[in-house]
């Protein structure tokens, strides 16, 4: 069963600000994770959220296995994304 994917406002805005090719690559990778998100996402150390690696970009998400939902909270470059989590 597929998970529902929802984007927070900031994540959606960041995705829209990227060039079309990069945005499409990130979006497609997120959509591929709908069937088995825990095989694509890795839990962040000491946290409850997960990360998805897409080249130099990272997607941070909360995964609710009970309700079959993936909430995309942040998308950004690897060098900046972890600073936003603190």
N, CA, C and O atoms as a Maestro MAE file, in Angstrom:
{
 s_m_m2io_version
 :::
 2.0.0
}

f_m_ct {
 s_m_title
 :::
 protein
 m_atom[344] {
  # First column is atom index #
  i_m_mmod_type
  r_m_x_coord
  r_m_y_coord
  r_m_z_coord
  i_m_residue_number
  s_m_chain_name
  s_m_pdb_residue_name
  s_m_pdb_atom_name
  i_m_atomic_number
  :::
  1 25 0.839 -1.190 0.000 1 A "UNK " " N  " 7
  2 3 0.000 0.000 0.000 1 A "UNK " " CA " 6
  3 2 0.876 1.243 0.000 1 A "UNK " " C  " 6
  4 15 1.837 1.334 0.764 1 A "UNK " " O  " 8
  5 25 0.549 2.184 -0.844 2 A "UNK " " N  " 7
  6 3 1.316 3.413 -0.968 2 A "UNK " " CA " 6
  7 2 1.041 4.378 0.175 2 A "UNK " " C  " 6
  8 15 -0.069 4.449 0.701 2 A "UNK " " O  " 8
  9 25 2.061 5.105 0.538 3 A "UNK " " N  " 7
  10 3 1.951 6.161 1.543 3 A "UNK " " CA " 6
  11 2 1.500 7.450 0.856 3 A "UNK " " C  " 6
  12 15 1.812 7.679 -0.313 3 A "UNK " " O  " 8
  13 25 0.765 8.288 1.587 4 A "UNK " " N  " 7
  14 3 0.429 9.629 1.112 4 A "UNK " " CA " 6
  15 2 1.621 10.526 1.387 4 A "UNK " " C  " 6
  16 15 2.257 10.414 2.435 4 A "UNK " " O  " 8
  17 25 1.927 11.409 0.460 5 A "UNK " " N  " 7
  18 3 3.039 12.332 0.635 5 A "UNK " " CA " 6
  19 2 2.489 13.748 0.699 5 A "UNK " " C  " 6
  20 15 1.708 14.167 -0.156 5 A "UNK " " O  " 8
  21 25 2.910 14.479 1.729 6 A "UNK " " N  " 7
  22 3 2.500 15.870 1.907 6 A "UNK " " CA " 6
  23 2 3.756 16.716 2.074 6 A "UNK " " C  " 6
  24 15 4.719 16.299 2.717 6 A "UNK " " O  " 8
  25 25 3.735 17.904 1.489 7 A "UNK " " N  " 7
  26 3 4.860 18.818 1.555 7 A "UNK " " CA " 6
  27 2 4.521 19.996 2.461 7 A "UNK " " C  " 6
  28 15 3.457 20.598 2.320 7 A "UNK " " O  " 8
  29 25 5.417 20.330 3.392 8 A "UNK " " N  " 7
  30 3 5.276 21.566 4.152 8 A "UNK " " CA " 6
  31 2 5.483 22.727 3.192 8 A "UNK " " C  " 6
  32 15 6.072 22.566 2.123 8 A "UNK " " O  " 8
  33 25 5.001 23.879 3.577 9 A "UNK " " N  " 7
  34 3 5.079 25.056 2.718 9 A "UNK " " CA " 6
  35 2 6.522 25.378 2.321 9 A "UNK " " C  " 6
  36 15 6.801 25.621 1.147 9 A "UNK " " O  " 8
  37 25 7.437 25.380 3.292 10 A "UNK " " N  " 7
  38 3 8.834 25.721 2.999 10 A "UNK " " CA " 6
  39 2 9.478 24.711 2.045 10 A "UNK " " C  " 6
  40 15 10.248 25.089 1.162 10 A "UNK " " O  " 8
  41 25 9.163 23.444 2.225 11 A "UNK " " N  " 7
  42 3 9.720 22.407 1.350 11 A "UNK " " CA " 6
  43 2 9.217 22.596 -0.078 11 A "UNK " " C  " 6
  44 15 9.986 22.494 -1.034 11 A "UNK " " O  " 8
  45 25 7.949 22.866 -0.213 12 A "UNK " " N  " 7
  46 3 7.369 23.101 -1.538 12 A "UNK " " CA " 6
  47 2 7.943 24.332 -2.210 12 A "UNK " " C  " 6
  48 15 8.229 24.319 -3.407 12 A "UNK " " O  " 8
  49 25 8.112 25.396 -1.435 13 A "UNK " " N  " 7
  50 3 8.680 26.626 -1.984 13 A "UNK " " CA " 6
  51 2 10.118 26.405 -2.438 13 A "UNK " " C  " 6
  52 15 10.519 26.904 -3.489 13 A "UNK " " O  " 8
  53 25 10.900 25.658 -1.652 14 A "UNK " " N  " 7
  54 3 12.274 25.395 -2.043 14 A "UNK " " CA " 6
  55 2 12.316 24.587 -3.328 14 A "UNK " " C  " 6
  56 15 13.121 24.872 -4.215 14 A "UNK " " O  " 8
  57 25 11.472 23.598 -3.434 15 A "UNK " " N  " 7
  58 3 11.425 22.763 -4.635 15 A "UNK " " CA " 6
  59 2 11.067 23.601 -5.860 15 A "UNK " " C  " 6
  60 15 11.642 23.415 -6.932 15 A "UNK " " O  " 8
  61 25 10.130 24.511 -5.701 16 A "UNK " " N  " 7
  62 3 9.719 25.376 -6.811 16 A "UNK " " CA " 6
  63 2 10.805 26.373 -7.205 16 A "UNK " " C  " 6
  64 15 10.832 26.838 -8.344 16 A "UNK " " O  " 8
  65 25 11.699 26.705 -6.276 17 A "UNK " " N  " 7
  66 3 12.748 27.682 -6.574 17 A "UNK " " CA " 6
  67 2 13.911 27.084 -7.359 17 A "UNK " " C  " 6
  68 15 14.738 27.819 -7.897 17 A "UNK " " O  " 8
  69 25 13.980 25.775 -7.427 18 A "UNK " " N  " 7
  70 3 15.070 25.097 -8.134 18 A "UNK " " CA " 6
  71 2 14.818 25.091 -9.636 18 A "UNK " " C  " 6
  72 15 13.693 25.297 -10.092 18 A "UNK " " O  " 8
  73 25 15.893 24.850 -10.405 19 A "UNK " " N  " 7
  74 3 15.702 24.689 -11.839 19 A "UNK " " CA " 6
  75 2 14.848 23.440 -12.080 19 A "UNK " " C  " 6
  76 15 14.828 22.522 -11.260 19 A "UNK " " O  " 8
  77 25 14.158 23.421 -13.196 20 A "UNK " " N  " 7
  78 3 13.168 22.366 -13.451 20 A "UNK " " CA " 6
  79 2 13.760 20.959 -13.435 20 A "UNK " " C  " 6
  80 15 13.123 20.028 -12.943 20 A "UNK " " O  " 8
  81 25 14.957 20.796 -13.959 21 A "UNK " " N  " 7
  82 3 15.563 19.463 -14.025 21 A "UNK " " CA " 6
  83 2 15.876 18.930 -12.619 21 A "UNK " " C  " 6
  84 15 15.597 17.771 -12.314 21 A "UNK " " O  " 8
  85 25 16.454 19.780 -11.772 22 A "UNK " " N  " 7
  86 3 16.786 19.369 -10.406 22 A "UNK " " CA " 6
  87 2 15.520 19.111 -9.606 22 A "UNK " " C  " 6
  88 15 15.432 18.115 -8.888 22 A "UNK " " O  " 8
  89 25 14.544 19.994 -9.721 23 A "UNK " " N  " 7
  90 3 13.282 19.835 -8.997 23 A "UNK " " CA " 6
  91 2 12.594 18.530 -9.406 23 A "UNK " " C  " 6
  92 15 12.060 17.817 -8.557 23 A "UNK " " O  " 8
  93 25 12.606 18.223 -10.688 24 A "UNK " " N  " 7
  94 3 11.976 16.999 -11.172 24 A "UNK " " CA " 6
  95 2 12.686 15.769 -10.624 24 A "UNK " " C  " 6
  96 15 12.038 14.793 -10.247 24 A "UNK " " O  " 8
  97 25 14.029 15.811 -10.579 25 A "UNK " " N  " 7
  98 3 14.803 14.678 -10.053 25 A "UNK " " CA " 6
  99 2 14.484 14.438 -8.579 25 A "UNK " " C  " 6
  100 15 14.304 13.295 -8.158 25 A "UNK " " O  " 8
  101 25 14.414 15.518 -7.797 26 A "UNK " " N  " 7
  102 3 14.092 15.395 -6.366 26 A "UNK " " CA " 6
  103 2 12.668 14.883 -6.191 26 A "UNK " " C  " 6
  104 15 12.429 13.961 -5.411 26 A "UNK " " O  " 8
  105 25 11.723 15.477 -6.914 27 A "UNK " " N  " 7
  106 3 10.320 15.082 -6.813 27 A "UNK " " CA " 6
  107 2 10.131 13.612 -7.178 27 A "UNK " " C  " 6
  108 15 9.414 12.884 -6.493 27 A "UNK " " O  " 8
  109 25 10.777 13.181 -8.258 28 A "UNK " " N  " 7
  110 3 10.647 11.781 -8.688 28 A "UNK " " CA " 6
  111 2 11.214 10.824 -7.649 28 A "UNK " " C  " 6
  112 15 10.640 9.762 -7.412 28 A "UNK " " O  " 8
  113 25 12.322 11.181 -7.031 29 A "UNK " " N  " 7
  114 3 12.919 10.327 -5.994 29 A "UNK " " CA " 6
  115 2 11.979 10.220 -4.789 29 A "UNK " " C  " 6
  116 15 11.826 9.144 -4.211 29 A "UNK " " O  " 8
  117 25 11.358 11.328 -4.417 30 A "UNK " " N  " 7
  118 3 10.397 11.303 -3.309 30 A "UNK " " CA " 6
  119 2 9.212 10.407 -3.667 30 A "UNK " " C  " 6
  120 15 8.753 9.619 -2.840 30 A "UNK " " O  " 8
  121 25 8.720 10.529 -4.893 31 A "UNK " " N  " 7
  122 3 7.579 9.719 -5.325 31 A "UNK " " CA " 6
  123 2 7.926 8.229 -5.377 31 A "UNK " " C  " 6
  124 15 7.057 7.388 -5.142 31 A "UNK " " O  " 8
  125 25 9.173 7.893 -5.680 32 A "UNK " " N  " 7
  126 3 9.594 6.489 -5.702 32 A "UNK " " CA " 6
  127 2 9.527 5.864 -4.312 32 A "UNK " " C  " 6
  128 15 9.391 4.648 -4.180 32 A "UNK " " O  " 8
  129 25 9.620 6.686 -3.288 33 A "UNK " " N  " 7
  130 3 9.632 6.175 -1.917 33 A "UNK " " CA " 6
  131 2 8.235 5.889 -1.378 33 A "UNK " " C  " 6
  132 15 8.106 5.438 -0.239 33 A "UNK " " O  " 8
  133 25 7.186 6.137 -2.159 34 A "UNK " " N  " 7
  134 3 5.811 5.968 -1.691 34 A "UNK " " CA " 6
  135 2 5.486 4.541 -1.262 34 A "UNK " " C  " 6
  136 15 4.729 4.341 -0.313 34 A "UNK " " O  " 8
  137 25 6.043 3.555 -1.942 35 A "UNK " " N  " 7
  138 3 5.689 2.166 -1.647 35 A "UNK " " CA " 6
  139 2 6.377 1.639 -0.397 35 A "UNK " " C  " 6
  140 15 5.735 1.017 0.449 35 A "UNK " " O  " 8
  141 25 7.659 1.880 -0.276 36 A "UNK " " N  " 7
  142 3 8.419 1.419 0.887 36 A "UNK " " CA " 6
  143 2 9.359 2.527 1.358 36 A "UNK " " C  " 6
  144 15 10.558 2.473 1.085 36 A "UNK " " O  " 8
  145 25 8.834 3.523 2.058 37 A "UNK " " N  " 7
  146 3 9.672 4.667 2.430 37 A "UNK " " CA " 6
  147 2 10.844 4.303 3.338 37 A "UNK " " C  " 6
  148 15 11.891 4.948 3.273 37 A "UNK " " O  " 8
  149 25 10.692 3.303 4.168 38 A "UNK " " N  " 7
  150 3 11.767 2.970 5.101 38 A "UNK " " CA " 6
  151 2 12.940 2.292 4.404 38 A "UNK " " C  " 6
  152 15 14.002 2.133 5.006 38 A "UNK " " O  " 8
  153 25 12.769 1.893 3.154 39 A "UNK " " N  " 7
  154 3 13.896 1.361 2.397 39 A "UNK " " CA " 6
  155 2 14.646 2.477 1.667 39 A "UNK " " C  " 6
  156 15 15.757 2.259 1.185 39 A "UNK " " O  " 8
  157 25 14.052 3.663 1.581 40 A "UNK " " N  " 7
  158 3 14.682 4.807 0.926 40 A "UNK " " CA " 6
  159 2 15.205 5.821 1.938 40 A "UNK " " C  " 6
  160 15 16.304 6.355 1.786 40 A "UNK " " O  " 8
  161 25 14.412 6.078 2.965 41 A "UNK " " N  " 7
  162 3 14.772 7.073 3.977 41 A "UNK " " CA " 6
  163 2 15.600 6.419 5.082 41 A "UNK " " C  " 6
  164 15 15.429 5.238 5.384 41 A "UNK " " O  " 8
  165 25 16.486 7.191 5.671 42 A "UNK " " N  " 7
  166 3 17.317 6.735 6.787 42 A "UNK " " CA " 6
  167 2 17.011 7.615 7.989 42 A "UNK " " C  " 6
  168 15 16.957 8.838 7.863 42 A "UNK " " O  " 8
  169 25 16.812 7.008 9.148 43 A "UNK " " N  " 7
  170 3 16.506 7.779 10.361 43 A "UNK " " CA " 6
  171 2 17.722 8.599 10.768 43 A "UNK " " C  " 6
  172 15 18.851 8.108 10.756 43 A "UNK " " O  " 8
  173 25 17.475 9.854 11.127 44 A "UNK " " N  " 7
  174 3 18.544 10.727 11.606 44 A "UNK " " CA " 6
  175 2 18.933 10.332 13.023 44 A "UNK " " C  " 6
  176 15 18.070 10.024 13.844 44 A "UNK " " O  " 8
  177 25 20.207 10.340 13.307 45 A "UNK " " N  " 7
  178 3 20.722 9.934 14.626 45 A "UNK " " CA " 6
  179 2 20.162 10.828 15.719 45 A "UNK " " C  " 6
  180 15 20.256 12.053 15.642 45 A "UNK " " O  " 8
  181 25 19.580 10.208 16.735 46 A "UNK " " N  " 7
  182 3 19.051 10.932 17.887 46 A "UNK " " CA " 6
  183 2 17.790 11.728 17.616 46 A "UNK " " C  " 6
  184 15 17.419 12.583 18.420 46 A "UNK " " O  " 8
  185 25 17.119 11.464 16.494 47 A "UNK " " N  " 7
  186 3 15.907 12.206 16.138 47 A "UNK " " CA " 6
  187 2 14.822 11.230 15.691 47 A "UNK " " C  " 6
  188 15 15.071 10.038 15.514 47 A "UNK " " O  " 8
  189 25 13.624 11.760 15.516 48 A "UNK " " N  " 7
  190 3 12.524 10.914 15.053 48 A "UNK " " CA " 6
  191 2 12.266 11.070 13.560 48 A "UNK " " C  " 6
  192 15 11.478 10.314 12.992 48 A "UNK " " O  " 8
  193 25 12.915 12.039 12.913 49 A "UNK " " N  " 7
  194 3 12.686 12.232 11.489 49 A "UNK " " CA " 6
  195 2 13.723 11.510 10.646 49 A "UNK " " C  " 6
  196 15 14.697 10.967 11.169 49 A "UNK " " O  " 8
  197 25 13.508 11.509 9.347 50 A "UNK " " N  " 7
  198 3 14.300 10.728 8.410 50 A "UNK " " CA " 6
  199 2 14.884 11.626 7.324 50 A "UNK " " C  " 6
  200 15 14.402 12.735 7.091 50 A "UNK " " O  " 8
  201 25 15.941 11.126 6.658 51 A "UNK " " N  " 7
  202 3 16.522 11.857 5.547 51 A "UNK " " CA " 6
  203 2 16.524 10.976 4.303 51 A "UNK " " C  " 6
  204 15 16.597 9.750 4.381 51 A "UNK " " O  " 8
  205 25 16.442 11.635 3.166 52 A "UNK " " N  " 7
  206 3 16.538 10.980 1.877 52 A "UNK " " CA " 6
  207 2 17.623 11.698 1.098 52 A "UNK " " C  " 6
  208 15 17.553 12.913 0.916 52 A "UNK " " O  " 8
  209 25 18.615 10.971 0.641 53 A "UNK " " N  " 7
  210 3 19.741 11.540 -0.088 53 A "UNK " " CA " 6
  211 2 19.435 11.546 -1.577 53 A "UNK " " C  " 6
  212 15 19.072 10.522 -2.156 53 A "UNK " " O  " 8
  213 25 19.587 12.728 -2.192 54 A "UNK " " N  " 7
  214 3 19.388 12.879 -3.627 54 A "UNK " " CA " 6
  215 2 20.552 13.731 -4.147 54 A "UNK " " C  " 6
  216 15 20.426 14.950 -4.263 54 A "UNK " " O  " 8
  217 25 21.660 13.105 -4.452 55 A "UNK " " N  " 7
  218 3 22.847 13.848 -4.873 55 A "UNK " " CA " 6
  219 2 23.331 14.753 -3.760 55 A "UNK " " C  " 6
  220 15 23.566 14.296 -2.642 55 A "UNK " " O  " 8
  221 25 23.481 16.038 -4.059 56 A "UNK " " N  " 7
  222 3 23.909 17.019 -3.056 56 A "UNK " " CA " 6
  223 2 22.747 17.531 -2.207 56 A "UNK " " C  " 6
  224 15 22.955 18.325 -1.290 56 A "UNK " " O  " 8
  225 25 21.542 17.089 -2.500 57 A "UNK " " N  " 7
  226 3 20.358 17.537 -1.780 57 A "UNK " " CA " 6
  227 2 19.911 16.492 -0.767 57 A "UNK " " C  " 6
  228 15 20.173 15.298 -0.917 57 A "UNK " " O  " 8
  229 25 19.232 16.974 0.265 58 A "UNK " " N  " 7
  230 3 18.648 16.096 1.269 58 A "UNK " " CA " 6
  231 2 17.198 16.506 1.469 58 A "UNK " " C  " 6
  232 15 16.853 17.687 1.437 58 A "UNK " " O  " 8
  233 25 16.371 15.511 1.675 59 A "UNK " " N  " 7
  234 3 14.968 15.718 2.016 59 A "UNK " " CA " 6
  235 2 14.779 15.195 3.429 59 A "UNK " " C  " 6
  236 15 15.148 14.059 3.725 59 A "UNK " " O  " 8
  237 25 14.207 16.011 4.303 60 A "UNK " " N  " 7
  238 3 13.928 15.630 5.679 60 A "UNK " " CA " 6
  239 2 12.420 15.397 5.786 60 A "UNK " " C  " 6
  240 15 11.622 16.209 5.318 60 A "UNK " " O  " 8
  241 25 12.042 14.280 6.405 61 A "UNK " " N  " 7
  242 3 10.621 13.924 6.463 61 A "UNK " " CA " 6
  243 2 10.281 13.234 7.777 61 A "UNK " " C  " 6
  244 15 11.127 12.611 8.418 61 A "UNK " " O  " 8
  245 25 9.018 13.367 8.152 62 A "UNK " " N  " 7
  246 3 8.447 12.580 9.236 62 A "UNK " " CA " 6
  247 2 7.630 11.475 8.573 62 A "UNK " " C  " 6
  248 15 6.818 11.741 7.686 62 A "UNK " " O  " 8
  249 25 7.846 10.244 9.004 63 A "UNK " " N  " 7
  250 3 7.128 9.108 8.419 63 A "UNK " " CA " 6
  251 2 6.225 8.509 9.487 63 A "UNK " " C  " 6
  252 15 6.686 8.069 10.540 63 A "UNK " " O  " 8
  253 25 4.936 8.500 9.195 64 A "UNK " " N  " 7
  254 3 3.929 7.939 10.100 64 A "UNK " " CA " 6
  255 2 3.475 6.602 9.508 64 A "UNK " " C  " 6
  256 15 2.653 6.561 8.592 64 A "UNK " " O  " 8
  257 25 4.024 5.512 10.049 65 A "UNK " " N  " 7
  258 3 3.704 4.189 9.503 65 A "UNK " " CA " 6
  259 2 2.279 3.757 9.825 65 A "UNK " " C  " 6
  260 15 1.684 2.988 9.070 65 A "UNK " " O  " 8
  261 25 1.727 4.235 10.926 66 A "UNK " " N  " 7
  262 3 0.350 3.863 11.293 66 A "UNK " " CA " 6
  263 2 -0.668 4.437 10.318 66 A "UNK " " C  " 6
  264 15 -1.606 3.747 9.919 66 A "UNK " " O  " 8
  265 25 -0.485 5.706 9.930 67 A "UNK " " N  " 7
  266 3 -1.423 6.375 9.030 67 A "UNK " " CA " 6
  267 2 -0.952 6.379 7.579 67 A "UNK " " C  " 6
  268 15 -1.606 6.956 6.711 67 A "UNK " " O  " 8
  269 25 0.191 5.729 7.317 68 A "UNK " " N  " 7
  270 3 0.741 5.634 5.959 68 A "UNK " " CA " 6
  271 2 0.923 7.022 5.340 68 A "UNK " " C  " 6
  272 15 0.431 7.293 4.245 68 A "UNK " " O  " 8
  273 25 1.641 7.900 6.060 69 A "UNK " " N  " 7
  274 3 1.884 9.252 5.567 69 A "UNK " " CA " 6
  275 2 3.363 9.610 5.669 69 A "UNK " " C  " 6
  276 15 4.052 9.230 6.616 69 A "UNK " " O  " 8
  277 25 3.827 10.350 4.668 70 A "UNK " " N  " 7
  278 3 5.167 10.922 4.669 70 A "UNK " " CA " 6
  279 2 4.982 12.433 4.612 70 A "UNK " " C  " 6
  280 15 4.397 12.957 3.665 70 A "UNK " " O  " 8
  281 25 5.479 13.124 5.623 71 A "UNK " " N  " 7
  282 3 5.393 14.583 5.672 71 A "UNK " " CA " 6
  283 2 6.779 15.143 5.367 71 A "UNK " " C  " 6
  284 15 7.689 15.031 6.188 71 A "UNK " " O  " 8
  285 25 6.943 15.744 4.191 72 A "UNK " " N  " 7
  286 3 8.216 16.338 3.797 72 A "UNK " " CA " 6
  287 2 8.326 17.690 4.485 72 A "UNK " " C  " 6
  288 15 7.553 18.603 4.197 72 A "UNK " " O  " 8
  289 25 9.286 17.818 5.394 73 A "UNK " " N  " 7
  290 3 9.403 19.056 6.171 73 A "UNK " " CA " 6
  291 2 10.456 20.012 5.636 73 A "UNK " " C  " 6
  292 15 10.276 21.228 5.714 73 A "UNK " " O  " 8
  293 25 11.544 19.495 5.098 74 A "UNK " " N  " 7
  294 3 12.621 20.337 4.569 74 A "UNK " " CA " 6
  295 2 13.249 19.692 3.348 74 A "UNK " " C  " 6
  296 15 13.351 18.469 3.251 74 A "UNK " " O  " 8
  297 25 13.664 20.535 2.422 75 A "UNK " " N  " 7
  298 3 14.478 20.107 1.293 75 A "UNK " " CA " 6
  299 2 15.578 21.141 1.172 75 A "UNK " " C  " 6
  300 15 15.312 22.340 1.254 75 A "UNK " " O  " 8
  301 25 16.805 20.696 0.977 76 A "UNK " " N  " 7
  302 3 17.890 21.653 0.831 76 A "UNK " " CA " 6
  303 2 19.201 20.991 0.491 76 A "UNK " " C  " 6
  304 15 19.311 19.767 0.423 76 A "UNK " " O  " 8
  305 25 20.194 21.835 0.279 77 A "UNK " " N  " 7
  306 3 21.535 21.336 0.015 77 A "UNK " " CA " 6
  307 2 22.109 20.698 1.262 77 A "UNK " " C  " 6
  308 15 21.835 21.136 2.380 77 A "UNK " " O  " 8
  309 25 22.897 19.674 1.067 78 A "UNK " " N  " 7
  310 3 23.495 18.929 2.170 78 A "UNK " " CA " 6
  311 2 24.266 19.842 3.115 78 A "UNK " " C  " 6
  312 15 24.202 19.659 4.331 78 A "UNK " " O  " 8
  313 25 24.991 20.819 2.581 79 A "UNK " " N  " 7
  314 3 25.828 21.673 3.418 79 A "UNK " " CA " 6
  315 2 25.008 22.603 4.319 79 A "UNK " " C  " 6
  316 15 25.538 23.111 5.307 79 A "UNK " " O  " 8
  317 25 23.735 22.836 4.003 80 A "UNK " " N  " 7
  318 3 22.911 23.763 4.787 80 A "UNK " " CA " 6
  319 2 21.783 23.101 5.572 80 A "UNK " " C  " 6
  320 15 21.339 23.638 6.587 80 A "UNK " " O  " 8
  321 25 21.331 21.975 5.127 81 A "UNK " " N  " 7
  322 3 20.082 21.397 5.647 81 A "UNK " " CA " 6
  323 2 20.161 21.030 7.127 81 A "UNK " " C  " 6
  324 15 19.194 21.224 7.863 81 A "UNK " " O  " 8
  325 25 21.288 20.511 7.564 82 A "UNK " " N  " 7
  326 3 21.380 20.047 8.950 82 A "UNK " " CA " 6
  327 2 21.454 21.211 9.927 82 A "UNK " " C  " 6
  328 15 21.107 21.050 11.097 82 A "UNK " " O  " 8
  329 25 21.899 22.382 9.472 83 A "UNK " " N  " 7
  330 3 21.924 23.577 10.318 83 A "UNK " " CA " 6
  331 2 20.496 24.027 10.634 83 A "UNK " " C  " 6
  332 15 20.236 24.580 11.703 83 A "UNK " " O  " 8
  333 25 19.584 23.788 9.710 84 A "UNK " " N  " 7
  334 3 18.180 24.186 9.889 84 A "UNK " " CA " 6
  335 2 17.458 23.292 10.898 84 A "UNK " " C  " 6
  336 15 16.412 23.670 11.425 84 A "UNK " " O  " 8
  337 25 18.006 22.124 11.164 85 A "UNK " " N  " 7
  338 3 17.364 21.195 12.093 85 A "UNK " " CA " 6
  339 2 17.658 21.526 13.542 85 A "UNK " " C  " 6
  340 15 16.940 21.074 14.435 85 A "UNK " " O  " 8
  341 25 18.679 22.290 13.790 86 A "UNK " " N  " 7
  342 3 19.095 22.581 15.176 86 A "UNK " " CA " 6
  343 2 18.161 23.548 15.833 86 A "UNK " " C  " 6
  344 15 18.358 23.903 16.996 86 A "UNK " " O  " 8
  :::
 }
 m_bond[343] {
  # First column is bond index #
  i_m_from
  i_m_to
  i_m_order
  :::
  1 1 2 1
  2 2 3 1
  3 3 4 2
  4 3 5 1
  5 5 6 1
  6 6 7 1
  7 7 8 2
  8 7 9 1
  9 9 10 1
  10 10 11 1
  11 11 12 2
  12 11 13 1
  13 13 14 1
  14 14 15 1
  15 15 16 2
  16 15 17 1
  17 17 18 1
  18 18 19 1
  19 19 20 2
  20 19 21 1
  21 21 22 1
  22 22 23 1
  23 23 24 2
  24 23 25 1
  25 25 26 1
  26 26 27 1
  27 27 28 2
  28 27 29 1
  29 29 30 1
  30 30 31 1
  31 31 32 2
  32 31 33 1
  33 33 34 1
  34 34 35 1
  35 35 36 2
  36 35 37 1
  37 37 38 1
  38 38 39 1
  39 39 40 2
  40 39 41 1
  41 41 42 1
  42 42 43 1
  43 43 44 2
  44 43 45 1
  45 45 46 1
  46 46 47 1
  47 47 48 2
  48 47 49 1
  49 49 50 1
  50 50 51 1
  51 51 52 2
  52 51 53 1
  53 53 54 1
  54 54 55 1
  55 55 56 2
  56 55 57 1
  57 57 58 1
  58 58 59 1
  59 59 60 2
  60 59 61 1
  61 61 62 1
  62 62 63 1
  63 63 64 2
  64 63 65 1
  65 65 66 1
  66 66 67 1
  67 67 68 2
  68 67 69 1
  69 69 70 1
  70 70 71 1
  71 71 72 2
  72 71 73 1
  73 73 74 1
  74 74 75 1
  75 75 76 2
  76 75 77 1
  77 77 78 1
  78 78 79 1
  79 79 80 2
  80 79 81 1
  81 81 82 1
  82 82 83 1
  83 83 84 2
  84 83 85 1
  85 85 86 1
  86 86 87 1
  87 87 88 2
  88 87 89 1
  89 89 90 1
  90 90 91 1
  91 91 92 2
  92 91 93 1
  93 93 94 1
  94 94 95 1
  95 95 96 2
  96 95 97 1
  97 97 98 1
  98 98 99 1
  99 99 100 2
  100 99 101 1
  101 101 102 1
  102 102 103 1
  103 103 104 2
  104 103 105 1
  105 105 106 1
  106 106 107 1
  107 107 108 2
  108 107 109 1
  109 109 110 1
  110 110 111 1
  111 111 112 2
  112 111 113 1
  113 113 114 1
  114 114 115 1
  115 115 116 2
  116 115 117 1
  117 117 118 1
  118 118 119 1
  119 119 120 2
  120 119 121 1
  121 121 122 1
  122 122 123 1
  123 123 124 2
  124 123 125 1
  125 125 126 1
  126 126 127 1
  127 127 128 2
  128 127 129 1
  129 129 130 1
  130 130 131 1
  131 131 132 2
  132 131 133 1
  133 133 134 1
  134 134 135 1
  135 135 136 2
  136 135 137 1
  137 137 138 1
  138 138 139 1
  139 139 140 2
  140 139 141 1
  141 141 142 1
  142 142 143 1
  143 143 144 2
  144 143 145 1
  145 145 146 1
  146 146 147 1
  147 147 148 2
  148 147 149 1
  149 149 150 1
  150 150 151 1
  151 151 152 2
  152 151 153 1
  153 153 154 1
  154 154 155 1
  155 155 156 2
  156 155 157 1
  157 157 158 1
  158 158 159 1
  159 159 160 2
  160 159 161 1
  161 161 162 1
  162 162 163 1
  163 163 164 2
  164 163 165 1
  165 165 166 1
  166 166 167 1
  167 167 168 2
  168 167 169 1
  169 169 170 1
  170 170 171 1
  171 171 172 2
  172 171 173 1
  173 173 174 1
  174 174 175 1
  175 175 176 2
  176 175 177 1
  177 177 178 1
  178 178 179 1
  179 179 180 2
  180 179 181 1
  181 181 182 1
  182 182 183 1
  183 183 184 2
  184 183 185 1
  185 185 186 1
  186 186 187 1
  187 187 188 2
  188 187 189 1
  189 189 190 1
  190 190 191 1
  191 191 192 2
  192 191 193 1
  193 193 194 1
  194 194 195 1
  195 195 196 2
  196 195 197 1
  197 197 198 1
  198 198 199 1
  199 199 200 2
  200 199 201 1
  201 201 202 1
  202 202 203 1
  203 203 204 2
  204 203 205 1
  205 205 206 1
  206 206 207 1
  207 207 208 2
  208 207 209 1
  209 209 210 1
  210 210 211 1
  211 211 212 2
  212 211 213 1
  213 213 214 1
  214 214 215 1
  215 215 216 2
  216 215 217 1
  217 217 218 1
  218 218 219 1
  219 219 220 2
  220 219 221 1
  221 221 222 1
  222 222 223 1
  223 223 224 2
  224 223 225 1
  225 225 226 1
  226 226 227 1
  227 227 228 2
  228 227 229 1
  229 229 230 1
  230 230 231 1
  231 231 232 2
  232 231 233 1
  233 233 234 1
  234 234 235 1
  235 235 236 2
  236 235 237 1
  237 237 238 1
  238 238 239 1
  239 239 240 2
  240 239 241 1
  241 241 242 1
  242 242 243 1
  243 243 244 2
  244 243 245 1
  245 245 246 1
  246 246 247 1
  247 247 248 2
  248 247 249 1
  249 249 250 1
  250 250 251 1
  251 251 252 2
  252 251 253 1
  253 253 254 1
  254 254 255 1
  255 255 256 2
  256 255 257 1
  257 257 258 1
  258 258 259 1
  259 259 260 2
  260 259 261 1
  261 261 262 1
  262 262 263 1
  263 263 264 2
  264 263 265 1
  265 265 266 1
  266 266 267 1
  267 267 268 2
  268 267 269 1
  269 269 270 1
  270 270 271 1
  271 271 272 2
  272 271 273 1
  273 273 274 1
  274 274 275 1
  275 275 276 2
  276 275 277 1
  277 277 278 1
  278 278 279 1
  279 279 280 2
  280 279 281 1
  281 281 282 1
  282 282 283 1
  283 283 284 2
  284 283 285 1
  285 285 286 1
  286 286 287 1
  287 287 288 2
  288 287 289 1
  289 289 290 1
  290 290 291 1
  291 291 292 2
  292 291 293 1
  293 293 294 1
  294 294 295 1
  295 295 296 2
  296 295 297 1
  297 297 298 1
  298 298 299 1
  299 299 300 2
  300 299 301 1
  301 301 302 1
  302 302 303 1
  303 303 304 2
  304 303 305 1
  305 305 306 1
  306 306 307 1
  307 307 308 2
  308 307 309 1
  309 309 310 1
  310 310 311 1
  311 311 312 2
  312 311 313 1
  313 313 314 1
  314 314 315 1
  315 315 316 2
  316 315 317 1
  317 317 318 1
  318 318 319 1
  319 319 320 2
  320 319 321 1
  321 321 322 1
  322 322 323 1
  323 323 324 2
  324 323 325 1
  325 325 326 1
  326 326 327 1
  327 327 328 2
  328 327 329 1
  329 329 330 1
  330 330 331 1
  331 331 332 2
  332 331 333 1
  333 333 334 1
  334 334 335 1
  335 335 336 2
  336 335 337 1
  337 337 338 1
  338 338 339 1
  339 339 340 2
  340 339 341 1
  341 341 342 1
  342 342 343 1
  343 343 344 2
  :::
 }
}
